[in-house]
Amino acid sequence: MSRRGNCHDNAVAESFFQLLKRERIRLKIYSTRQDARADDFDYIEMFYNPKRRRGFSKQLSPVEFEKR
């Protein structure tokens, strides 16, 4: 992290967590904390990571990149 007040320090993390809250967490009511953690893990590992596009791999998802 760089100096205090640099708005670009956490831009990637803040963008991800905003997306997670908007698409998953606010749409459900969890009975336990463990249910919430399991659902978050499912979203991240089964949906978000395999399908999101990355700039360094010519806009391919990680799954598509590994296939090539």
mmCIF file as Biopython writes it, N, C-alpha, C and O atoms, coordinates in Angstrom:
data_model
#
loop_
_atom_site.group_PDB
_atom_site.id
_atom_site.type_symbol
_atom_site.label_atom_id
_atom_site.label_alt_id
_atom_site.label_comp_id
_atom_site.label_asym_id
_atom_site.label_entity_id
_atom_site.label_seq_id
_atom_site.pdbx_PDB_ins_code
_atom_site.Cartn_x
_atom_site.Cartn_y
_atom_site.Cartn_z
_atom_site.occupancy
_atom_site.B_iso_or_equiv
_atom_site.auth_seq_id
_atom_site.auth_asym_id
_atom_site.pdbx_PDB_model_num
ATOM 1   N N  . MET A ? 1  ? 0.847   -1.179  0.000   1.0 0.0 1  A 1 
ATOM 2   C CA . MET A ? 1  ? 0.000   0.000   0.000   1.0 0.0 1  A 1 
ATOM 3   C C  . MET A ? 1  ? 0.887   1.235   0.000   1.0 0.0 1  A 1 
ATOM 4   O O  . MET A ? 1  ? 1.953   1.256   0.616   1.0 0.0 1  A 1 
ATOM 5   N N  . SER A ? 2  ? 0.439   2.231   -0.683  1.0 0.0 2  A 1 
ATOM 6   C CA . SER A ? 2  ? 1.202   3.470   -0.721  1.0 0.0 2  A 1 
ATOM 7   C C  . SER A ? 2  ? 0.688   4.429   0.349   1.0 0.0 2  A 1 
ATOM 8   O O  . SER A ? 2  ? 0.044   4.011   1.311   1.0 0.0 2  A 1 
ATOM 9   N N  . ARG A ? 3  ? 0.967   5.667   0.180   1.0 0.0 3  A 1 
ATOM 10  C CA . ARG A ? 3  ? 0.648   6.640   1.222   1.0 0.0 3  A 1 
ATOM 11  C C  . ARG A ? 3  ? -0.861  6.789   1.446   1.0 0.0 3  A 1 
ATOM 12  O O  . ARG A ? 3  ? -1.676  6.408   0.607   1.0 0.0 3  A 1 
ATOM 13  N N  . ARG A ? 4  ? -1.188  7.335   2.564   1.0 0.0 4  A 1 
ATOM 14  C CA . ARG A ? 4  ? -2.578  7.544   2.956   1.0 0.0 4  A 1 
ATOM 15  C C  . ARG A ? 4  ? -3.268  8.505   1.986   1.0 0.0 4  A 1 
ATOM 16  O O  . ARG A ? 4  ? -2.686  9.504   1.563   1.0 0.0 4  A 1 
ATOM 17  N N  . GLY A ? 5  ? -4.500  8.187   1.647   1.0 0.0 5  A 1 
ATOM 18  C CA . GLY A ? 5  ? -5.270  9.057   0.784   1.0 0.0 5  A 1 
ATOM 19  C C  . GLY A ? 5  ? -5.178  8.721   -0.692  1.0 0.0 5  A 1 
ATOM 20  O O  . GLY A ? 5  ? -5.846  9.356   -1.508  1.0 0.0 5  A 1 
ATOM 21  N N  . ASN A ? 6  ? -4.369  7.738   -1.054  1.0 0.0 6  A 1 
ATOM 22  C CA . ASN A ? 6  ? -4.266  7.349   -2.454  1.0 0.0 6  A 1 
ATOM 23  C C  . ASN A ? 6  ? -5.479  6.478   -2.784  1.0 0.0 6  A 1 
ATOM 24  O O  . ASN A ? 6  ? -5.589  5.347   -2.309  1.0 0.0 6  A 1 
ATOM 25  N N  . CYS A ? 7  ? -6.367  7.005   -3.585  1.0 0.0 7  A 1 
ATOM 26  C CA . CYS A ? 7  ? -7.647  6.328   -3.823  1.0 0.0 7  A 1 
ATOM 27  C C  . CYS A ? 7  ? -7.519  5.069   -4.670  1.0 0.0 7  A 1 
ATOM 28  O O  . CYS A ? 7  ? -8.474  4.298   -4.753  1.0 0.0 7  A 1 
ATOM 29  N N  . HIS A ? 8  ? -6.383  4.838   -5.294  1.0 0.0 8  A 1 
ATOM 30  C CA . HIS A ? 8  ? -6.229  3.671   -6.159  1.0 0.0 8  A 1 
ATOM 31  C C  . HIS A ? 8  ? -5.630  2.464   -5.446  1.0 0.0 8  A 1 
ATOM 32  O O  . HIS A ? 8  ? -5.419  1.426   -6.072  1.0 0.0 8  A 1 
ATOM 33  N N  . ASP A ? 9  ? -5.355  2.579   -4.165  1.0 0.0 9  A 1 
ATOM 34  C CA . ASP A ? 9  ? -4.755  1.468   -3.427  1.0 0.0 9  A 1 
ATOM 35  C C  . ASP A ? 9  ? -5.639  0.228   -3.436  1.0 0.0 9  A 1 
ATOM 36  O O  . ASP A ? 9  ? -5.173  -0.870  -3.739  1.0 0.0 9  A 1 
ATOM 37  N N  . ASN A ? 10 ? -6.887  0.402   -3.110  1.0 0.0 10 A 1 
ATOM 38  C CA . ASN A ? 10 ? -7.788  -0.732  -2.950  1.0 0.0 10 A 1 
ATOM 39  C C  . ASN A ? 10 ? -8.864  -0.783  -4.019  1.0 0.0 10 A 1 
ATOM 40  O O  . ASN A ? 10 ? -9.915  -1.383  -3.796  1.0 0.0 10 A 1 
ATOM 41  N N  . ALA A ? 11 ? -8.637  -0.182  -5.154  1.0 0.0 11 A 1 
ATOM 42  C CA . ALA A ? 11 ? -9.674  -0.089  -6.178  1.0 0.0 11 A 1 
ATOM 43  C C  . ALA A ? 11 ? -10.147 -1.459  -6.637  1.0 0.0 11 A 1 
ATOM 44  O O  . ALA A ? 11 ? -11.348 -1.663  -6.816  1.0 0.0 11 A 1 
ATOM 45  N N  . VAL A ? 12 ? -9.253  -2.382  -6.828  1.0 0.0 12 A 1 
ATOM 46  C CA . VAL A ? 12 ? -9.639  -3.722  -7.299  1.0 0.0 12 A 1 
ATOM 47  C C  . VAL A ? 12 ? -10.440 -4.457  -6.237  1.0 0.0 12 A 1 
ATOM 48  O O  . VAL A ? 12 ? -11.480 -5.044  -6.533  1.0 0.0 12 A 1 
ATOM 49  N N  . ALA A ? 13 ? -9.963  -4.426  -5.014  1.0 0.0 13 A 1 
ATOM 50  C CA . ALA A ? 13 ? -10.664 -5.110  -3.925  1.0 0.0 13 A 1 
ATOM 51  C C  . ALA A ? 13 ? -12.028 -4.480  -3.662  1.0 0.0 13 A 1 
ATOM 52  O O  . ALA A ? 13 ? -13.010 -5.194  -3.462  1.0 0.0 13 A 1 
ATOM 53  N N  . GLU A ? 14 ? -12.097 -3.171  -3.660  1.0 0.0 14 A 1 
ATOM 54  C CA . GLU A ? 14 ? -13.364 -2.494  -3.422  1.0 0.0 14 A 1 
ATOM 55  C C  . GLU A ? 14 ? -14.353 -2.788  -4.533  1.0 0.0 14 A 1 
ATOM 56  O O  . GLU A ? 14 ? -15.544 -2.956  -4.271  1.0 0.0 14 A 1 
ATOM 57  N N  . SER A ? 15 ? -13.885 -2.853  -5.763  1.0 0.0 15 A 1 
ATOM 58  C CA . SER A ? 15 ? -14.752 -3.176  -6.888  1.0 0.0 15 A 1 
ATOM 59  C C  . SER A ? 15 ? -15.299 -4.592  -6.747  1.0 0.0 15 A 1 
ATOM 60  O O  . SER A ? 15 ? -16.487 -4.825  -6.965  1.0 0.0 15 A 1 
ATOM 61  N N  . PHE A ? 16 ? -14.438 -5.532  -6.384  1.0 0.0 16 A 1 
ATOM 62  C CA . PHE A ? 16 ? -14.890 -6.911  -6.219  1.0 0.0 16 A 1 
ATOM 63  C C  . PHE A ? 16 ? -15.916 -7.032  -5.112  1.0 0.0 16 A 1 
ATOM 64  O O  . PHE A ? 16 ? -16.964 -7.646  -5.314  1.0 0.0 16 A 1 
ATOM 65  N N  . PHE A ? 17 ? -15.644 -6.459  -3.940  1.0 0.0 17 A 1 
ATOM 66  C CA . PHE A ? 17 ? -16.564 -6.609  -2.821  1.0 0.0 17 A 1 
ATOM 67  C C  . PHE A ? 17 ? -17.883 -5.891  -3.075  1.0 0.0 17 A 1 
ATOM 68  O O  . PHE A ? 17 ? -18.924 -6.338  -2.592  1.0 0.0 17 A 1 
ATOM 69  N N  . GLN A ? 18 ? -17.864 -4.801  -3.813  1.0 0.0 18 A 1 
ATOM 70  C CA . GLN A ? 18 ? -19.098 -4.120  -4.188  1.0 0.0 18 A 1 
ATOM 71  C C  . GLN A ? 18 ? -19.922 -5.025  -5.098  1.0 0.0 18 A 1 
ATOM 72  O O  . GLN A ? 18 ? -21.140 -5.117  -4.945  1.0 0.0 18 A 1 
ATOM 73  N N  . LEU A ? 19 ? -19.269 -5.689  -6.037  1.0 0.0 19 A 1 
ATOM 74  C CA . LEU A ? 19 ? -19.948 -6.616  -6.931  1.0 0.0 19 A 1 
ATOM 75  C C  . LEU A ? 19 ? -20.505 -7.812  -6.159  1.0 0.0 19 A 1 
ATOM 76  O O  . LEU A ? 19 ? -21.636 -8.232  -6.403  1.0 0.0 19 A 1 
ATOM 77  N N  . LEU A ? 20 ? -19.731 -8.354  -5.246  1.0 0.0 20 A 1 
ATOM 78  C CA . LEU A ? 20 ? -20.176 -9.480  -4.425  1.0 0.0 20 A 1 
ATOM 79  C C  . LEU A ? 20 ? -21.415 -9.112  -3.617  1.0 0.0 20 A 1 
ATOM 80  O O  . LEU A ? 20 ? -22.372 -9.884  -3.560  1.0 0.0 20 A 1 
ATOM 81  N N  . LYS A ? 21 ? -21.401 -7.958  -3.002  1.0 0.0 21 A 1 
ATOM 82  C CA . LYS A ? 21 ? -22.548 -7.521  -2.211  1.0 0.0 21 A 1 
ATOM 83  C C  . LYS A ? 21 ? -23.771 -7.306  -3.090  1.0 0.0 21 A 1 
ATOM 84  O O  . LYS A ? 21 ? -24.875 -7.713  -2.726  1.0 0.0 21 A 1 
ATOM 85  N N  . ARG A ? 22 ? -23.590 -6.675  -4.236  1.0 0.0 22 A 1 
ATOM 86  C CA . ARG A ? 22 ? -24.705 -6.364  -5.116  1.0 0.0 22 A 1 
ATOM 87  C C  . ARG A ? 22 ? -25.317 -7.620  -5.727  1.0 0.0 22 A 1 
ATOM 88  O O  . ARG A ? 22 ? -26.541 -7.732  -5.802  1.0 0.0 22 A 1 
ATOM 89  N N  . GLU A ? 23 ? -24.494 -8.562  -6.163  1.0 0.0 23 A 1 
ATOM 90  C CA . GLU A ? 23 ? -25.005 -9.728  -6.869  1.0 0.0 23 A 1 
ATOM 91  C C  . GLU A ? 23 ? -25.367 -10.907 -5.974  1.0 0.0 23 A 1 
ATOM 92  O O  . GLU A ? 23 ? -26.123 -11.778 -6.403  1.0 0.0 23 A 1 
ATOM 93  N N  . ARG A ? 24 ? -24.864 -10.965 -4.768  1.0 0.0 24 A 1 
ATOM 94  C CA . ARG A ? 24 ? -25.070 -12.168 -3.978  1.0 0.0 24 A 1 
ATOM 95  C C  . ARG A ? 24 ? -25.580 -11.910 -2.567  1.0 0.0 24 A 1 
ATOM 96  O O  . ARG A ? 24 ? -26.648 -12.401 -2.200  1.0 0.0 24 A 1 
ATOM 97  N N  . ILE A ? 25 ? -24.852 -11.161 -1.784  1.0 0.0 25 A 1 
ATOM 98  C CA . ILE A ? 25 ? -25.132 -11.066 -0.352  1.0 0.0 25 A 1 
ATOM 99  C C  . ILE A ? 25 ? -26.449 -10.359 -0.057  1.0 0.0 25 A 1 
ATOM 100 O O  . ILE A ? 25 ? -27.216 -10.818 0.788   1.0 0.0 25 A 1 
ATOM 101 N N  . ARG A ? 26 ? -26.723 -9.257  -0.735  1.0 0.0 26 A 1 
ATOM 102 C CA . ARG A ? 26 ? -27.945 -8.498  -0.446  1.0 0.0 26 A 1 
ATOM 103 C C  . ARG A ? 26 ? -29.207 -9.178  -0.952  1.0 0.0 26 A 1 
ATOM 104 O O  . ARG A ? 26 ? -30.312 -8.769  -0.596  1.0 0.0 26 A 1 
ATOM 105 N N  . LEU A ? 27 ? -29.063 -10.200 -1.767  1.0 0.0 27 A 1 
ATOM 106 C CA . LEU A ? 27 ? -30.231 -10.891 -2.313  1.0 0.0 27 A 1 
ATOM 107 C C  . LEU A ? 27 ? -30.685 -12.057 -1.436  1.0 0.0 27 A 1 
ATOM 108 O O  . LEU A ? 27 ? -31.741 -12.637 -1.689  1.0 0.0 27 A 1 
ATOM 109 N N  . LYS A ? 28 ? -29.914 -12.408 -0.418  1.0 0.0 28 A 1 
ATOM 110 C CA . LYS A ? 28 ? -30.219 -13.578 0.396   1.0 0.0 28 A 1 
ATOM 111 C C  . LYS A ? 28 ? -30.208 -13.233 1.879   1.0 0.0 28 A 1 
ATOM 112 O O  . LYS A ? 28 ? -29.596 -12.256 2.308   1.0 0.0 28 A 1 
ATOM 113 N N  . ILE A ? 29 ? -30.903 -14.065 2.645   1.0 0.0 29 A 1 
ATOM 114 C CA . ILE A ? 29 ? -30.864 -13.987 4.098   1.0 0.0 29 A 1 
ATOM 115 C C  . ILE A ? 29 ? -30.283 -15.315 4.575   1.0 0.0 29 A 1 
ATOM 116 O O  . ILE A ? 29 ? -30.838 -16.378 4.294   1.0 0.0 29 A 1 
ATOM 117 N N  . TYR A ? 30 ? -29.181 -15.250 5.286   1.0 0.0 30 A 1 
ATOM 118 C CA . TYR A ? 30 ? -28.487 -16.449 5.741   1.0 0.0 30 A 1 
ATOM 119 C C  . TYR A ? 30 ? -28.882 -16.765 7.176   1.0 0.0 30 A 1 
ATOM 120 O O  . TYR A ? 30 ? -29.015 -15.869 8.010   1.0 0.0 30 A 1 
ATOM 121 N N  . SER A ? 31 ? -29.067 -18.049 7.448   1.0 0.0 31 A 1 
ATOM 122 C CA . SER A ? 31 ? -29.451 -18.447 8.802   1.0 0.0 31 A 1 
ATOM 123 C C  . SER A ? 31 ? -28.248 -18.502 9.743   1.0 0.0 31 A 1 
ATOM 124 O O  . SER A ? 31 ? -28.375 -18.235 10.938  1.0 0.0 31 A 1 
ATOM 125 N N  . THR A ? 32 ? -27.083 -18.848 9.199   1.0 0.0 32 A 1 
ATOM 126 C CA . THR A ? 32 ? -25.873 -18.895 10.025  1.0 0.0 32 A 1 
ATOM 127 C C  . THR A ? 32 ? -24.714 -18.253 9.271   1.0 0.0 32 A 1 
ATOM 128 O O  . THR A ? 32 ? -24.764 -18.064 8.056   1.0 0.0 32 A 1 
ATOM 129 N N  . ARG A ? 33 ? -23.686 -17.930 10.017  1.0 0.0 33 A 1 
ATOM 130 C CA . ARG A ? 33 ? -22.489 -17.366 9.412   1.0 0.0 33 A 1 
ATOM 131 C C  . ARG A ? 33 ? -21.813 -18.387 8.498   1.0 0.0 33 A 1 
ATOM 132 O O  . ARG A ? 33 ? -21.247 -18.027 7.466   1.0 0.0 33 A 1 
ATOM 133 N N  . GLN A ? 34 ? -21.876 -19.659 8.881   1.0 0.0 34 A 1 
ATOM 134 C CA . GLN A ? 34 ? -21.287 -20.720 8.062   1.0 0.0 34 A 1 
ATOM 135 C C  . GLN A ? 34 ? -21.998 -20.829 6.705   1.0 0.0 34 A 1 
ATOM 136 O O  . GLN A ? 34 ? -21.350 -21.063 5.686   1.0 0.0 34 A 1 
ATOM 137 N N  . ASP A ? 35 ? -23.308 -20.662 6.691   1.0 0.0 35 A 1 
ATOM 138 C CA . ASP A ? 35 ? -24.043 -20.670 5.427   1.0 0.0 35 A 1 
ATOM 139 C C  . ASP A ? 35 ? -23.597 -19.512 4.529   1.0 0.0 35 A 1 
ATOM 140 O O  . ASP A ? 35 ? -23.445 -19.673 3.318   1.0 0.0 35 A 1 
ATOM 141 N N  . ALA A ? 36 ? -23.393 -18.355 5.137   1.0 0.0 36 A 1 
ATOM 142 C CA . ALA A ? 36 ? -22.941 -17.196 4.370   1.0 0.0 36 A 1 
ATOM 143 C C  . ALA A ? 36 ? -21.545 -17.427 3.805   1.0 0.0 36 A 1 
ATOM 144 O O  . ALA A ? 36 ? -21.286 -17.106 2.645   1.0 0.0 36 A 1 
ATOM 145 N N  . ARG A ? 37 ? -20.651 -17.974 4.605   1.0 0.0 37 A 1 
ATOM 146 C CA . ARG A ? 37 ? -19.292 -18.260 4.126   1.0 0.0 37 A 1 
ATOM 147 C C  . ARG A ? 37 ? -19.299 -19.280 2.991   1.0 0.0 37 A 1 
ATOM 148 O O  . ARG A ? 37 ? -18.582 -19.119 2.004   1.0 0.0 37 A 1 
ATOM 149 N N  . ALA A ? 38 ? -20.105 -20.325 3.132   1.0 0.0 38 A 1 
ATOM 150 C CA . ALA A ? 38 ? -20.179 -21.348 2.088   1.0 0.0 38 A 1 
ATOM 151 C C  . ALA A ? 38 ? -20.730 -20.759 0.792   1.0 0.0 38 A 1 
ATOM 152 O O  . ALA A ? 38 ? -20.241 -21.077 -0.293  1.0 0.0 38 A 1 
ATOM 153 N N  . ASP A ? 39 ? -21.737 -19.908 0.900   1.0 0.0 39 A 1 
ATOM 154 C CA . ASP A ? 39 ? -22.316 -19.286 -0.282  1.0 0.0 39 A 1 
ATOM 155 C C  . ASP A ? 39 ? -21.326 -18.330 -0.941  1.0 0.0 39 A 1 
ATOM 156 O O  . ASP A ? 39 ? -21.236 -18.279 -2.168  1.0 0.0 39 A 1 
ATOM 157 N N  . ASP A ? 40 ? -20.590 -17.579 -0.141  1.0 0.0 40 A 1 
ATOM 158 C CA . ASP A ? 40 ? -19.563 -16.685 -0.693  1.0 0.0 40 A 1 
ATOM 159 C C  . ASP A ? 40 ? -18.473 -17.477 -1.405  1.0 0.0 40 A 1 
ATOM 160 O O  . ASP A ? 40 ? -18.035 -17.098 -2.492  1.0 0.0 40 A 1 
ATOM 161 N N  . PHE A ? 41 ? -18.035 -18.572 -0.796  1.0 0.0 41 A 1 
ATOM 162 C CA . PHE A ? 41 ? -17.026 -19.422 -1.415  1.0 0.0 41 A 1 
ATOM 163 C C  . PHE A ? 41 ? -17.531 -19.968 -2.747  1.0 0.0 41 A 1 
ATOM 164 O O  . PHE A ? 41 ? -16.797 -19.981 -3.735  1.0 0.0 41 A 1 
ATOM 165 N N  . ASP A ? 42 ? -18.770 -20.414 -2.772  1.0 0.0 42 A 1 
ATOM 166 C CA . ASP A ? 42 ? -19.365 -20.946 -3.998  1.0 0.0 42 A 1 
ATOM 167 C C  . ASP A ? 42 ? -19.389 -19.879 -5.089  1.0 0.0 42 A 1 
ATOM 168 O O  . ASP A ? 42 ? -19.055 -20.158 -6.241  1.0 0.0 42 A 1 
ATOM 169 N N  . TYR A ? 43 ? -19.782 -18.667 -4.730  1.0 0.0 43 A 1 
ATOM 170 C CA . TYR A ? 43 ? -19.824 -17.584 -5.712  1.0 0.0 43 A 1 
ATOM 171 C C  . TYR A ? 43 ? -18.435 -17.279 -6.261  1.0 0.0 43 A 1 
ATOM 172 O O  . TYR A ? 43 ? -18.261 -17.141 -7.471  1.0 0.0 43 A 1 
ATOM 173 N N  . ILE A ? 44 ? -17.463 -17.176 -5.389  1.0 0.0 44 A 1 
ATOM 174 C CA . ILE A ? 44 ? -16.118 -16.786 -5.812  1.0 0.0 44 A 1 
ATOM 175 C C  . ILE A ? 44 ? -15.455 -17.890 -6.622  1.0 0.0 44 A 1 
ATOM 176 O O  . ILE A ? 44 ? -14.939 -17.632 -7.710  1.0 0.0 44 A 1 
ATOM 177 N N  . GLU A ? 45 ? -15.461 -19.102 -6.115  1.0 0.0 45 A 1 
ATOM 178 C CA . GLU A ? 45 ? -14.712 -20.190 -6.751  1.0 0.0 45 A 1 
ATOM 179 C C  . GLU A ? 45 ? -15.441 -20.844 -7.918  1.0 0.0 45 A 1 
ATOM 180 O O  . GLU A ? 45 ? -14.796 -21.336 -8.844  1.0 0.0 45 A 1 
ATOM 181 N N  . MET A ? 46 ? -16.760 -20.858 -7.894  1.0 0.0 46 A 1 
ATOM 182 C CA . MET A ? 46 ? -17.494 -21.559 -8.939  1.0 0.0 46 A 1 
ATOM 183 C C  . MET A ? 46 ? -18.050 -20.630 -10.011 1.0 0.0 46 A 1 
ATOM 184 O O  . MET A ? 46 ? -18.329 -21.077 -11.124 1.0 0.0 46 A 1 
ATOM 185 N N  . PHE A ? 47 ? -18.216 -19.347 -9.699  1.0 0.0 47 A 1 
ATOM 186 C CA . PHE A ? 47 ? -18.786 -18.434 -10.679 1.0 0.0 47 A 1 
ATOM 187 C C  . PHE A ? 47 ? -17.812 -17.322 -11.075 1.0 0.0 47 A 1 
ATOM 188 O O  . PHE A ? 47 ? -17.479 -17.175 -12.251 1.0 0.0 47 A 1 
ATOM 189 N N  . TYR A ? 48 ? -17.361 -16.551 -10.103 1.0 0.0 48 A 1 
ATOM 190 C CA . TYR A ? 48 ? -16.585 -15.349 -10.406 1.0 0.0 48 A 1 
ATOM 191 C C  . TYR A ? 48 ? -15.215 -15.658 -10.994 1.0 0.0 48 A 1 
ATOM 192 O O  . TYR A ? 48 ? -14.887 -15.153 -12.068 1.0 0.0 48 A 1 
ATOM 193 N N  . ASN A ? 49 ? -14.419 -16.458 -10.336 1.0 0.0 49 A 1 
ATOM 194 C CA . ASN A ? 49 ? -13.057 -16.726 -10.807 1.0 0.0 49 A 1 
ATOM 195 C C  . ASN A ? 49 ? -12.997 -17.416 -12.165 1.0 0.0 49 A 1 
ATOM 196 O O  . ASN A ? 49 ? -12.214 -16.980 -13.009 1.0 0.0 49 A 1 
ATOM 197 N N  . PRO A ? 50 ? -13.772 -18.462 -12.427 1.0 0.0 50 A 1 
ATOM 198 C CA . PRO A ? 50 ? -13.645 -19.125 -13.727 1.0 0.0 50 A 1 
ATOM 199 C C  . PRO A ? 50 ? -14.141 -18.294 -14.899 1.0 0.0 50 A 1 
ATOM 200 O O  . PRO A ? 50 ? -13.683 -18.500 -16.022 1.0 0.0 50 A 1 
ATOM 201 N N  . LYS A ? 51 ? -15.068 -17.355 -14.676 1.0 0.0 51 A 1 
ATOM 202 C CA . LYS A ? 51 ? -15.702 -16.668 -15.797 1.0 0.0 51 A 1 
ATOM 203 C C  . LYS A ? 51 ? -15.226 -15.246 -16.036 1.0 0.0 51 A 1 
ATOM 204 O O  . LYS A ? 51 ? -15.394 -14.724 -17.139 1.0 0.0 51 A 1 
ATOM 205 N N  . ARG A ? 52 ? -14.641 -14.606 -15.040 1.0 0.0 52 A 1 
ATOM 206 C CA . ARG A ? 52 ? -14.269 -13.207 -15.229 1.0 0.0 52 A 1 
ATOM 207 C C  . ARG A ? 52 ? -13.110 -13.093 -16.205 1.0 0.0 52 A 1 
ATOM 208 O O  . ARG A ? 52 ? -12.246 -13.967 -16.268 1.0 0.0 52 A 1 
ATOM 209 N N  . ARG A ? 53 ? -13.103 -12.034 -16.945 1.0 0.0 53 A 1 
ATOM 210 C CA . ARG A ? 53 ? -12.076 -11.793 -17.951 1.0 0.0 53 A 1 
ATOM 211 C C  . ARG A ? 53 ? -10.917 -11.042 -17.303 1.0 0.0 53 A 1 
ATOM 212 O O  . ARG A ? 53 ? -11.121 -10.227 -16.404 1.0 0.0 53 A 1 
ATOM 213 N N  . ARG A ? 54 ? -9.703  -11.321 -17.764 1.0 0.0 54 A 1 
ATOM 214 C CA . ARG A ? 54 ? -8.514  -10.672 -17.207 1.0 0.0 54 A 1 
ATOM 215 C C  . ARG A ? 54 ? -7.746  -9.992  -18.317 1.0 0.0 54 A 1 
ATOM 216 O O  . ARG A ? 54 ? -7.617  -10.528 -19.418 1.0 0.0 54 A 1 
ATOM 217 N N  . GLY A ? 55 ? -7.241  -8.817  -18.023 1.0 0.0 55 A 1 
ATOM 218 C CA . GLY A ? 55 ? -6.555  -8.019  -19.025 1.0 0.0 55 A 1 
ATOM 219 C C  . GLY A ? 55 ? -5.248  -8.609  -19.503 1.0 0.0 55 A 1 
ATOM 220 O O  . GLY A ? 55 ? -4.926  -8.497  -20.686 1.0 0.0 55 A 1 
ATOM 221 N N  . PHE A ? 56 ? -4.481  -9.235  -18.623 1.0 0.0 56 A 1 
ATOM 222 C CA . PHE A ? 56 ? -3.165  -9.736  -19.031 1.0 0.0 56 A 1 
ATOM 223 C C  . PHE A ? 56 ? -3.263  -10.961 -19.924 1.0 0.0 56 A 1 
ATOM 224 O O  . PHE A ? 56 ? -2.282  -11.318 -20.576 1.0 0.0 56 A 1 
ATOM 225 N N  . SER A ? 57 ? -4.415  -11.614 -19.974 1.0 0.0 57 A 1 
ATOM 226 C CA . SER A ? 57 ? -4.559  -12.821 -20.796 1.0 0.0 57 A 1 
ATOM 227 C C  . SER A ? 57 ? -5.426  -12.568 -22.026 1.0 0.0 57 A 1 
ATOM 228 O O  . SER A ? 57 ? -6.159  -13.447 -22.479 1.0 0.0 57 A 1 
ATOM 229 N N  . LYS A ? 58 ? -5.328  -11.352 -22.556 1.0 0.0 58 A 1 
ATOM 230 C CA . LYS A ? 58 ? -6.059  -10.965 -23.772 1.0 0.0 58 A 1 
ATOM 231 C C  . LYS A ? 58 ? -7.567  -11.142 -23.614 1.0 0.0 58 A 1 
ATOM 232 O O  . LYS A ? 58 ? -8.242  -11.640 -24.515 1.0 0.0 58 A 1 
ATOM 233 N N  . GLN A ? 59 ? -8.078  -10.734 -22.471 1.0 0.0 59 A 1 
ATOM 234 C CA . GLN A ? 59 ? -9.505  -10.755 -22.151 1.0 0.0 59 A 1 
ATOM 235 C C  . GLN A ? 59 ? -10.106 -12.153 -22.169 1.0 0.0 59 A 1 
ATOM 236 O O  . GLN A ? 59 ? -11.283 -12.315 -22.490 1.0 0.0 59 A 1 
ATOM 237 N N  . LEU A ? 60 ? -9.320  -13.157 -21.831 1.0 0.0 60 A 1 
ATOM 238 C CA . LEU A ? 60 ? -9.816  -14.518 -21.697 1.0 0.0 60 A 1 
ATOM 239 C C  . LEU A ? 60 ? -10.068 -14.817 -20.232 1.0 0.0 60 A 1 
ATOM 240 O O  . LEU A ? 60 ? -9.396  -14.274 -19.354 1.0 0.0 60 A 1 
ATOM 241 N N  . SER A ? 61 ? -11.029 -15.675 -19.972 1.0 0.0 61 A 1 
ATOM 242 C CA . SER A ? 61 ? -11.239 -16.107 -18.593 1.0 0.0 61 A 1 
ATOM 243 C C  . SER A ? 61 ? -10.120 -17.073 -18.223 1.0 0.0 61 A 1 
ATOM 244 O O  . SER A ? 61 ? -9.467  -17.616 -19.114 1.0 0.0 61 A 1 
ATOM 245 N N  . PRO A ? 62 ? -9.880  -17.302 -16.942 1.0 0.0 62 A 1 
ATOM 246 C CA . PRO A ? 62 ? -8.822  -18.241 -16.550 1.0 0.0 62 A 1 
ATOM 247 C C  . PRO A ? 62 ? -9.017  -19.645 -17.131 1.0 0.0 62 A 1 
ATOM 248 O O  . PRO A ? 62 ? -8.043  -20.301 -17.501 1.0 0.0 62 A 1 
ATOM 249 N N  . VAL A ? 63 ? -10.266 -20.106 -17.213 1.0 0.0 63 A 1 
ATOM 250 C CA . VAL A ? 63 ? -10.538 -21.434 -17.762 1.0 0.0 63 A 1 
ATOM 251 C C  . VAL A ? 63 ? -10.177 -21.477 -19.244 1.0 0.0 63 A 1 
ATOM 252 O O  . VAL A ? 63 ? -9.544  -22.429 -19.701 1.0 0.0 63 A 1 
ATOM 253 N N  . GLU A ? 64 ? -10.578 -20.450 -20.000 1.0 0.0 64 A 1 
ATOM 254 C CA . GLU A ? 64 ? -10.252 -20.390 -21.431 1.0 0.0 64 A 1 
ATOM 255 C C  . GLU A ? 64 ? -8.751  -20.286 -21.644 1.0 0.0 64 A 1 
ATOM 256 O O  . GLU A ? 64 ? -8.206  -20.900 -22.561 1.0 0.0 64 A 1 
ATOM 257 N N  . PHE A ? 65 ? -8.083  -19.510 -20.802 1.0 0.0 65 A 1 
ATOM 258 C CA . PHE A ? 65 ? -6.635  -19.343 -20.914 1.0 0.0 65 A 1 
ATOM 259 C C  . PHE A ? 65 ? -5.898  -20.656 -20.678 1.0 0.0 65 A 1 
ATOM 260 O O  . PHE A ? 65 ? -4.947  -20.972 -21.393 1.0 0.0 65 A 1 
ATOM 261 N N  . GLU A ? 66 ? -6.332  -21.421 -19.681 1.0 0.0 66 A 1 
ATOM 262 C CA . GLU A ? 66 ? -5.694  -22.695 -19.376 1.0 0.0 66 A 1 
ATOM 263 C C  . GLU A ? 66 ? -5.924  -23.725 -20.487 1.0 0.0 66 A 1 
ATOM 264 O O  . GLU A ? 66 ? -5.067  -24.577 -20.723 1.0 0.0 66 A 1 
ATOM 265 N N  . LYS A ? 67 ? -7.065  -23.656 -21.166 1.0 0.0 67 A 1 
ATOM 266 C CA . LYS A ? 67 ? -7.350  -24.593 -22.245 1.0 0.0 67 A 1 
ATOM 267 C C  . LYS A ? 67 ? -6.404  -24.392 -23.427 1.0 0.0 67 A 1 
ATOM 268 O O  . LYS A ? 67 ? -6.093  -25.341 -24.146 1.0 0.0 67 A 1 
ATOM 269 N N  . ARG A ? 68 ? -5.953  -23.163 -23.623 1.0 0.0 68 A 1 
ATOM 270 C CA . ARG A ? 68 ? -5.064  -22.861 -24.747 1.0 0.0 68 A 1 
ATOM 271 C C  . ARG A ? 68 ? -3.694  -23.198 -24.376 1.0 0.0 68 A 1 
ATOM 272 O O  . ARG A ? 68 ? -2.777  -23.023 -25.177 1.0 0.0 68 A 1 
#
